[in-house]
Amino acid sequence: MPITVLTPPLAPRTGAHFTAARLGSFRELDRYALELPALGRTLRGKAFLKDALGLTGMEVSATCLPAGGETPVAHHHQDHEELYLFVQGRGQMQVDGEFFEVEEGSAVRVAAGGVRAIRASASEPVVFLCVQARESSMPTAEAYTDGVVDGKPSWPR
């Protein structure tokens, strides 16, 4: 049985080196229900993408908390750090009991072990992407040194 089931499922397009899917408008993420059989819980407004896109080195989720909404629990990870990228709205985040404001354009890294929670402002939803990966797993080389130039792209006219 899968750990998570996304309803409605994404309909990805795949190629030899890619998987692409469309979530739709971030403010309409509440159309997704995330079944967590292991926890006996369903979350609305959250879409995990690892299984849907076949990600192998990270988990990515998109979340829309409605105005006044909040994450259902404060939690931490044992091995993974998370990067939260706020793409719409305003709210507050707490990490290890420290509270701070977040809004569109905010980026927050939380280390493994950091206890985190998020809430939307009372007047508007907050939408964020969360990228999760094993802490200290990136090689010491910079990401741009991993890229190899393959020529100039050719676009259809």
FENQUIJO-V86037 format. One record per residue. RES is the residue in one letter. PSI is psi in whole degrees, -180 to 180 (NA if undefined). OMEGA is omega in radians with two decimals (999 if undefined). Layout:
res	psi	omega
RES	PSI	OMEGA
RES	PSI	OMEGA
This chain:
res	psi	omega
M	134	-3.13
P	155	3.11
I	-40	3.12
T	146	3.07
V	122	-3.12
L	125	3.13
T	126	-0.07
P	151	3.13
P	152	3.03
L	151	3.09
A	84	-3.05
P	153	2.98
R	132	-3.08
T	151	3.03
G	-176	-3.11
A	-35	-3.06
H	23	3.13
F	158	2.92
T	129	-3.10
A	140	3.10
A	159	3.13
R	119	3.08
L	-31	-3.01
G	-168	-3.11
S	135	3.11
F	-37	-3.12
R	-10	3.11
E	21	3.13
L	-18	-3.14
D	-9	3.08
R	-15	3.12
Y	139	3.01
A	128	-3.13
L	112	3.13
E	128	3.09
L	80	-3.05
P	-39	-3.11
A	-27	-3.14
L	-4	-3.10
G	40	-3.03
R	150	3.03
T	131	3.08
L	135	3.05
R	148	3.07
G	17	-3.14
K	133	3.12
A	112	3.00
F	141	-3.00
L	-8	-3.06
K	-56	-3.11
D	-41	-3.09
A	-34	-3.10
L	-5	-3.12
G	34	3.13
L	142	-3.09
T	-12	-3.10
G	5	-3.11
M	164	2.92
E	141	3.08
V	136	3.05
S	152	3.04
A	132	-3.06
T	139	2.97
C	113	3.02
L	127	3.14
P	163	3.09
A	128	-3.13
G	-4	-3.12
G	164	3.13
E	162	3.06
T	144	-3.00
P	-24	3.14
V	154	2.88
A	140	-3.09
H	166	3.01
H	167	3.08
H	148	-3.13
Q	-39	-3.03
D	-15	-2.99
H	140	2.91
E	158	3.13
E	145	3.01
L	119	3.09
Y	125	3.09
L	113	-3.10
F	121	-3.01
V	-17	3.08
Q	151	2.99
G	-168	-3.11
R	158	3.08
G	-162	3.09
Q	152	3.05
M	149	3.00
Q	138	3.07
V	122	-3.12
D	38	3.09
G	-1	3.06
E	128	-3.10
F	140	3.05
F	157	-3.12
E	144	3.04
V	152	3.13
E	175	3.10
E	127	-3.13
G	-11	3.09
S	144	3.05
A	129	-3.09
V	125	3.01
R	135	3.06
V	124	-3.12
A	159	3.00
A	139	-3.12
G	-20	3.13
G	127	-3.14
V	123	-3.00
R	154	3.02
A	157	-3.11
I	145	2.99
R	149	3.10
A	156	3.05
S	162	-3.13
A	-21	-3.01
S	-13	-3.11
E	155	3.08
P	163	2.99
V	134	-3.10
V	132	-3.14
F	153	2.99
L	143	3.10
C	123	3.09
V	126	-3.07
Q	130	3.11
A	160	3.13
R	128	3.14
E	139	3.10
S	25	-3.12
S	-13	-3.14
M	139	3.08
P	162	-3.10
T	-20	3.08
A	148	3.10
E	150	-3.11
A	-37	-3.09
Y	-21	3.12
T	-13	3.11
D	-22	-3.11
G	147	3.11
V	127	3.14
V	128	-3.14
D	10	3.12
G	-175	-3.12
K	137	3.13
P	151	3.09
S	117	-3.09
W	144	3.05
P	150	3.14
R	NA	999
